[in-house]
Amino acid sequence: MIENIISASKRMSIKNYLLPNYCAKAADFLIENKKRVGIITGFFVNNACETDGPLGARFLGEVLKTLGSDVFLLTDKYCKIDNFERVEFPIMDHEKSKIFADSILKSFNPSLLISIERCGFTDENRYYNMKKEDITQYTAKMDYLFRIKNTIGIGDGGNEIGFGNLKNKLKDKYISKTKTKHFVFAGVSNWGVYGLLAYMSLKLGENFLPSLEEQSSVLKELVKKGFVDGFSGKRELKVDGLPLESHNKVLEELSKIVSERI
């Protein structure tokens, strides 16, 4: 099952709390609401942006464009991806952030928002990284965008937008409270994107998964631009501390399923 492949992780024992076929349902929802999609990503690490999130955002955005979607990115100043129309969400206080979020929703009128590895509010409206360090001053308050109905969140560690769907099950003050209509849990958030692309491939009859070469090329491009591994904080060819070979394995397993069924 695709959900089993993308959720391979020793970090959290939450599978008992996940809805059956959660990734398949999110993929259906994405296909149904793909007209105007805003992709939110970018997690602050060591005065830069980590590679988990932007990599998946790049591939998802490109696929959606081939399917006729209007795609725009919402990031903050630490995450600069130039492949799509990009809106920079400033780091501001709560009231100004609410006003800015409302202006974005009004002007872009998205049919769907997708968050990929984006830090989310705790109960105290603070942001924390995996080391439980407060990174609020470095994080734009994009949670205020997620007041619309059509949303998907992809996360892996508990502190990302979307984990609010499991907030009542996971008793931890560092868990994000921000909810989304659909939540995709993955061992690495980029894998959650790959899961969506795999299901979209099966449903639409075309393989949308990136090749191993494409994954390697885009990761190298991001690192060259200053993106860092989320665990080490260094500019290296890793995502969440895992070497490229680990991510290749996930892609290979998903590609096998897709190639056998379409």
N, C-alpha and C positions, 0 to 999 in steps of 0.2 A: 504494500500500500504506500502511496506517495506520502501520506502523513507520517508514516513510520520512518521513511528515509530522511525527510527534512527535519524531523524532531530528534534525531539521534544526538543526545547530549547527556552529560553527567551532571550538569549544573543545577538543574531543577527537576524535582519529582512532581510534575503537575499534570501528567498525562491523564490521570483519573478525572481531572476537572475539565478537560477539553471536550467540546461538542463532537459527536461523531461526524466524520467527513468534513471537518471544519474548513480545510483548505479547498476542497471541491466546491463547497457552498460559497466561499468567498470568490472563487473563480467565476462561478455562475453570476454572482452579483456584479462582478467587475465587467463581464461581457455585456450584461444588461444595461450598465450605466457608464459606458465608455465614451460618451460623446465629448465631454470636456473634463479632463482628468488633471487634478493637481496632485503632484507627488511631493511629499514633505520628507526631507531627510537631513542628515548632518548631525553627528554626535561629537561634542567637543572633547578632545583628548590632547593634552600637552601643547596647548596653544595652536592646535590644528584641528583637522577633522579626521575621524577614523575611516578606514576603508570599508567597514561593514555598513551597508546602507547605500552609499553613492554608487557602488558597483552594481547592486541590484536595481537601483533607480535608473541607471543608464540603460540596462537591458530591457527593463519593463517599459520605459518610455519609448524606446525605439520600436518595440513590438506594437505598442498601442498606436504609434504614428502610422505604421504599415496597415493597421486596421481602420484607419481613417479618423482616429481620435485627435482632438486638439489637446496637446500636452503642455503643461507648464510646471516648473519646479519652484518650490518655496523652500528657501534655505536661509541661513544667517551668514554673517560675514566670514565665518571660518570654513564654509563649504561652497566652493566656487566650481560649478560644473557648467560648461559652456555649450553643451550639445543641444539644449532646449531653451525656450523662453524661460528666463529665470527672474524671480522676484525675491529680493533680499528683505527679509523680515528683521527690522532693527531690534536691538536689545534695549527695551524700554520698561517703564514701570507698568503696573497692571492696567490702569485706566487707558493709557496711551496704546498699550498692546491690544486691548479690546477694540478700541476705535480703529486701529490699523487693520485688525483681523476682519472687522465688519466691512471696511472699505474694499478689502481684497475679495471677500465673498460677493459683494455687490457688483464690483467691476468685472470680475472674471466669471461669476455665476457657474461654478463647477457642478457638473453632474455627479462627481465623485471625488473624494479626497482619500489618498492612500499615504499612510505614514510608514516609513521603512527605517527602523532603528533610530527613532527620534526620542530623546529623553522627554519624559512626561512628568507632570506635577505629582508630588506626594500630597498627602492630606493637608500639609501646611503650605502648599503652593511653592515648594522648593524643588530644586533639581539636584540629584545625586548620581555620581558615576558608580561603576562596579566596585570601587574601593570605599564606597560610602563617603566620598569627599563631596562637599557642597560645591556645585558648579553653577549655581544660580546666576551669578554675575556674568557668566560667559554664555548663557543660553537664552535665546529669544523665546518669548512666551507664545509659541505657536499652538498651544493647547486650545486657545480661544477660537481657533478656526474650526475646531471639532464640535461646534454646537449645531452644525447642520446634520441632516438625517443620514445621508449616504456617505459612509466612511468605512475604511478598512485599516486596521493596524497590524503591523508585523513587528514582532519583538522576540528576544531570546533570553533576557536576563532579569526581567521583572520591573525594571525602571523605565520602560519605554511606553509611549502612547499605545493604548490598546489593552494593556494589562489591567486597566480598570474593570474590564469584564470579569476578571478573576479576583478582584480585590477582596471580596467577602470570603474567599477560600484561602487566600495566601495572607496569613497574619504577619505582616512585616511592614514596618513604618516606611521602608524605602520603596515599596511597590507603588507604581504609578496609579493614580486614581482616574486617569483620563480614559474614558470608554470610547469604543467604536462599534459600529453596527456589526461588523465581522472582525474577528481577531484570528490571526495566523501565528501560531507559536512555531518556532524553529530553533534548532541547535545553534544556528548562526542566521541572522536576519536575511542575509542574501539568499540563503537556502529557502527561506519562505517565499521569496520572489520566484526562485526556480520551481518551487512547487506550484505556484499559480500558473507559471508559464507551461508547465507540464500538463496541468489540467486543461488549460486553454488549448493546448495542442490537441489533446484527445477530443475535446468538444468541437473544435473547428476544423480538424482534419489536416493540420499543417504543423510541422515541428518548429516551435518558436524558441526552443532552448538554445542558449549560446553554445558554441563549440568550446572545447578545451583551449584552443588557440585564442579564441576571442576573449575568454575569461582571463587568460594570462596577459594578453595584450592590453586590455583595459586596466587591469590591476597595475601593470607596469606604468601605464600612462598616469594613473592617479598618484602613485608613489613619486613619480618624477615631478608632479605638480605640488608635492608637499603633504599629501595625505599619509596618515600613519596607521600602524597596527594598533588596534584598540587595547591590547594587553601590554605591549612593551612601550608604546608611545613613540616608537622609532619608525623611520621611513624604510620599511622592508616589505618584501613580497609575502606578507602574511595577512590573514584576516582573523581577528579574535584569537591571535596566538597560534593559529593553525597554518601550516605551510600549504602551498598551492596544491600539493598532492591530495590533501584531505578534501579540498573543495572539488577537485577533479573527480574524486570517487563518487561524490554525491551526484554530480552532473552525469557521470557515466551510468549510474544506477537509474536515474530518471530517464535518460536518453534511451536506455534499453527498454523500459516500459513503453515509452512513446513509440519507438520504432516497431515494436511488436504489435501495436494496436492501431496504427494508422496506415 
